[in-house]
Amino acid sequence: MAKKMPVVYWEINAVDGESLSEFYEEVFDWETEVSNTGFHSFKSGDPKGINGGIFTGKGVLPTHRALYIEVEDINEIIKRVQNHGQEILQGPFKSGNTILAFFTDPEGHMIGLIQRE
């Protein structure tokens, strides 16, 4: 049986990441850590939850909500996405100890791919 490819992360690229992060912190009592780049990392605090983050976009991608799907071979998945006629928005590119890429699904939703090194 093939390895499952789980959703492992979420993010919101916001117009005003600071204000949006405060909203989620106050409404859901989520705790956050803010990096020196202004990225607000949220820990789910529950084993059933998924960690995520909110940031103010820099204009590379439009403001968006994204789910990240963990894959073993990002290039193979990119080929599959393209074979279905979908656009690769960015990547693959290295980010820390991961390789990332973004694509649009058939309805135009942006989805992130993450391959851990």
C-alpha atoms as one frame of an Amber mdcrd trajectory, in Angstrom:
protein
   0.000   0.000   0.000   1.304   3.478  -0.896   2.330   5.880   1.851  -0.428
   8.277   2.870   0.152  11.971   2.230  -1.315  13.854   5.227  -2.192  17.516
   5.621   0.523  18.650   8.055   0.351  22.454   8.220  -1.793  25.487   7.436
  -0.991  29.138   6.816  -2.707  32.407   6.079  -0.872  35.007   4.002  -2.704
  38.101   5.220  -2.951  41.770   4.336  -2.269  42.560   8.039  -0.771  39.494
   9.705  -0.388  41.175  13.093  -4.081  42.086  13.412  -5.285  38.788  11.986
  -3.073  36.852  14.409  -4.495  38.828  17.330  -8.011  37.914  16.158  -7.268
  34.169  16.190  -5.394  34.394  19.502  -8.314  36.170  21.195 -11.201  34.200
  19.656  -9.719  30.702  20.030  -7.252  31.227  22.915  -4.414  30.080  20.664
  -0.878  30.756  21.799   1.577  32.112  19.277   5.270  32.748  18.879   6.376
  35.586  16.604   9.618  35.248  14.634  11.923  38.134  13.750  10.346  38.061
  10.261   6.869  38.725  11.681   5.631  35.156  11.136   3.137  34.133  13.856
   3.457  30.393  14.567   0.454  28.739  16.193   0.712  25.412  18.021  -2.509
  23.428  18.102  -1.979  22.262  21.686  -3.930  19.113  20.897  -2.645  15.868
  19.337  -5.569  15.955  16.874  -4.745  19.520  15.806  -2.539  20.866  13.035
  -0.005  23.632  13.665   0.006  26.670  11.418   0.935  30.282  10.970  -0.137
  33.744   9.864   2.006  36.408   8.226   1.779  39.625   6.247   2.404  38.784
   2.612   5.374  40.224   0.759   3.760  40.198  -2.684   5.396  37.009  -4.027
   2.047  35.188  -3.851  -1.409  36.754  -3.506  -3.021  36.762  -0.063  -4.267
  33.242   0.551  -5.094  30.375   2.844  -3.074  27.244   2.244  -2.957  23.684
   3.436   0.363  21.862   3.197   0.436  18.220   2.161   3.545  16.254   3.100
   4.958  14.170   0.252   7.992  11.914  -0.188   8.856  13.021  -3.749   7.811
  16.598  -4.475   8.921  16.433  -8.125   6.726  13.392  -8.768   3.695  15.132
  -7.266   4.406  18.288  -9.295   4.377  16.153 -12.458   1.029  14.647 -11.432
  -0.418  18.124 -10.786   0.797  19.333 -14.197  -0.535  16.182 -15.890  -3.946
  17.223 -14.582  -3.531  20.616 -16.246  -2.937  22.583 -13.058  -0.520  25.480
 -12.578   2.554  25.387 -10.373   2.576  28.811  -8.699   5.999  28.625  -7.087
   8.770  26.116  -6.514  10.043  23.740  -5.741  12.444  25.665  -3.496  14.380
  24.973  -0.311  13.144  26.501   2.953  15.056  25.436   6.052  15.052  21.640
   6.200  12.177  21.317   3.722  11.435  21.705   0.028   8.226  23.589  -0.780
   6.028  24.132  -3.832   2.600  25.660  -4.406  -0.065  24.827  -7.005  -3.686
  25.593  -7.744  -6.312  22.852  -7.700  -9.086  22.639 -10.347 -11.197  25.209
  -8.443  -8.308  27.645  -8.031  -7.457  26.901  -4.381  -3.774  27.224  -3.548
  -2.229  24.112  -1.996   1.277  23.749  -0.572   3.494  20.709  -0.906   6.194
  19.983   1.659   8.998  17.435   1.407  11.154  17.029   4.496  14.865  16.438
   3.982
